[in-house]
Amino acid sequence: MSSKCLKLDLLKTFLGNFEHTLDNKPNGQSMYTFTNGLVLNVYETGSVVFQGSETDGTLAKQIRAFIDSVNAPFLK
């Protein structure tokens, strides 16, 4: 499952509030691995790809809701 975030700086700040490990790849990808098994690949293009065992879990839903709230002012 994937999304598009129009304000990556806000998303990255939000993600920093949750326990995770972060691996920055040379292709502009930031890979966030959360303790519940969710893996989030965030690309500098704004693409956000949800992977791992918790793509429909509570944390993933919170992240999707945050992305929707950030994007809302720009989609009018």
Secondary structure, 3 states (H helix, E strand, C coil): CEEECCCHHHHHHHHCCCCEEEEECCCCEEEEEECCCEEEEEECCCEEEEEECCCCCHHHHHHHHHHHHHHHHHCC
